[in-house]
Amino acid sequence: MFDHLTQRLSRVVKTLKGEARLTEDNIQEALREVRLALLEADVALPAVREFIQRVREKAVGEEVVGSLTPGQALVGVVHREMAALMGAEASALNLAVVPPAVILMAGLQGVGKTTSVAKLALLLKQTQKKKVLVVSADVYRPAAIEQLKTLAAQVGVDCFPSSPEQKPVDIAQAATEWARKHHHDVLIVDTAGRLSIDEAMMKEIAELHAAVTPTETLFVVDAMQGQDAVNTAAAFREAVPLTGVVLTKLDGDARGGAALSVRWVTGAPIKFAGVSEKPDGLEVFHPERMASRILGMGDVLSLIEEAHRTVDIEKAQTLAKKLKTGKGFDLEDFGTQIGQMRNMGGMQSLLDKLPTELAQAAQNAPLQEKKIMRMEGIIYSMTFAERRKPEIIKASRKRRIATGAGVTVQEVNQLLKQFEQTQKMMKMVAKGGLNKMMRGMRGMLPGMR
């Protein structure tokens, strides 16, 4: 999403050279580049003005120390202020109340409100071991009630029944009472949206808020909305006291201005970000990490957290033992590693969290998403015995595997060759350490010397 903004901001480093201190004169052109980058990314103009002013005040007089260049020193200031613009630090939900803690989800139609309800329910269930109840108070769109019921079943949480004949306030109050009686820790209420802001919707959301007195009122906004997100956020802020924001579709290809504007407009912290269509595609929003990603520094911490959450520790330990000894690594292990990487969101999700230089290098590597899927297909077209003992795979077996995976025999050969190279590298690590492995890789990877 932030590729264009990242490219523009990366030029800032190159515009400042050879100064011992940042001054009003030598940062003028760099700040102009920052301003243009933010405006092109659809960040609200008042937010851009305030941001540039704060960067100027903090940057002027900043010493350029150590091995830093003036451009890098300015980027340091931009990073701190960008994180502050989005809320400085991660903001947790306030669930320290007598159960059930009620979370009211508000926003326009089509921003991903209902799916965000299910994603949040799953997140609370998995990370905080909460017993969650969800309910739809969207009586104008019957499909919304059925959609939430289906999603709740998928993520394994309870769904309170509702129907279009009921009043939204009655639904919310009945669900709250049910949650209290059945010892649910959290109740998440999905409210109705409209295609645009209108008086009836604002009145209804205010009545719902008064009826259930939620501990959290989360405003759900589509990160692809751009400037429209600012106007919507301002209208909802006037109707109800917002306690947080959920940014959806952060994996889209829009310019991402909403992520940088919505906190400034609402005054409410961004608490969660939707990063994929999957049920587990909701992450706690970390402003500092997002600022690092926007500035091309990557987000390694989120990558590590994702690995901890999705990687099978037992399988990883088994592989580590094989790595240490250099023995026993087979195609079964190779397929497991590919599968675990796909569980972490695939190549694109990993690349998004890498620093720009590394991500660009990786994007040029041959292991792209489609090729990885083909590799997985080839491995699982093999019998268990073939995966355990690849050396038994001869011509007739290769033809059968290729037919089963829907690929050519040449692609099966390529996979087997790649597996052999991986095996060799692992044995080099076990016997002679990293230096020996690097020497061995010279013949495998073009351009290595």
C-alpha angles and dihedrals in degrees: 000000000000098000095113093045091048092052092050094047092047087066090064091073090056097049096065120063140166103358124133093206136027112243137179089258101048096046096046096093093040092053090048088056091049091049093051091047092053094045091049088051089059095250110161112266096233089051091050092050093051092044094051091047092052092047091050092050093048096041102048107093094015110146118234101225138182117346095338122120119221088253091055091048090054091047087055090058092044090051093053094046093045090053089048090050089057094044108285096244141021113282118213127213116263103238097148095113137102104286134295100052104200119218115193115202115205133177146104124301115274098025093110098263098145094046089047089055090057093043092051091047090053092046092052091045094050102037103032101024091234124165102232132197121191128195135182117225091176099115094163095067111045090188089064091062092050092044092055091046090053094045092048090055090049094053094038103244132127120264121203110222119243136167138206091249092066129084116249093234092051091050093051094047093047091049091050091052091047091049090051093050094045095046100245114168096208136025117196115197118203109207131201120268134198132212087248138009115282136169095248093056093048091049091050095049090049091051091049091050091051093046100052102023094216122212088217129030107189122195111213113209133177109239088212094063096087114184092001089066089063094055092045092049092051092051094050091046089058093048100048137007102259117211098184149354132237113204113205131195093025086152091064128104099249121118096260100231092139091065090058098039108040097070090049092050100043100032085221120120121249101245104175139019127204107224103170144007092253120106089249092047096111121099135186105256115241110189094198093051092046090051088052091052092048090051092049095253094119129225107259094161092061089046090055092047090050090051092051090051100046108026117095101237094201092053091045091053091049090052091047090057090051089049091052094051097033089225136110099022106145141165090273088063091042091055091046091056091050090049093050091051090052089050087059090061100277130263096315094053090050093046092050090061097046123092111268096253093052094042092052091050092048092048088061092053118103094241099091125159097267093047091051090052089051091050091052090048092052093049094050092047086066125088119250089254091053092051090050095045110027090174090076091063105107132161100292093045090048091054091050093047091048091051092048093050094041093238137111125270087245090062091051088052091050091053092049090049091049090049091051090052090050090050091051092050091051091052090049090053090050094047108031110009131235099319092057090047092052091050089051092050093059091081094044103050121053115235096025116127 
